[in-house]
Amino acid sequence: MKLSVIISYYKNIENLKLILKALDNQNENNFEAIISEDDNNKDTLSFIEENKHNYSFHIQHLHQKEDTGFRKNEMLNKSIMSAKSNFIAFIDGDCVPHKYFVKEYIKNLKKGTFMSGRAVMLSKEISEKAVKDISLKDLNYFSLIFSKSQKIKEAIYFPFFPLTYKIRGMVGRNWGIHKQDLIDINGFDTDYIFAGVGEDVDIEWRLMKSGVQRKSIKNKAIVFHIYHDKVYSEVNVGNNYKKLEEKKQLNNLKCLNGIDYKH
């Protein structure tokens, strides 16, 4: 198995159906999907159990015993350790992968680097239609040109050479890395108990200070972000940034409460 795709998921089975269809549409099928559910949802459990054999790839479903708040990083750590491949790509449960997503991560990932991708921000209209119909038809550059979607240039698939040499910061919705590079820094920091910053910005600075290089996979591994109303609290995001700065001062590149966290 060449790649483990970890889907960070929470209570949106309709989005999940579209994501799994997009993974079933990949031109490379030597991968697994790990549904990393920060909840214990009976509808999700039933859907996966009834349908997992209908897909051309292996599915693991990991979940909490119960929903007691934001524990995304805890679930991501469990998913890392359950991954059957040495190479891992991460997407969020509102991001639909382009058909060459798996191929490009397999081709580009290597130990000692992490790949940072971007996302097309789909309009509300396109998102609702795609989710309702479980359809990938409009998720391409030419269909989106005249829509109200944003960051449409991110939908241009161009694997030959970089269209830009500017590498932007990593975002949790689309990135990849070697499993051991994550284990070496003890994975995601479970001290972050609010959404918005901790699962990506924190792990990025620890990886880079540990010597893992950041590279861009922009316009190669593409995801389409399904529109939704803002869910982050500005207060919580601010608290996360404050915690991040405190952790940078302490300079613990291997976080204290990560994969090896003993409850």
Secondary structure, DSSP 8 states (H G I E B T S, - for coil): --EEEEEEE-S-HHHHHHHHHHHHT-S---EEEEEEESS--HHHHHHHHHHGGGSSSEEEEEE-SS--S--HHHHHHHHHHH-SSSEEEEEETTEEE-TTHHHHHHHH--TTEEEE--EEE--HHHHHHHHHHT--TT-SHHHHTTSS-B-GGGG----SS-S--------TTEEEEEHHHHHTTTSS-TT--SSSSTTTHHHHHHHHHTT-EEEE-TTTS-EEE--------HHHHHHHHHHHHHHHHHT-SS-SSSTT---
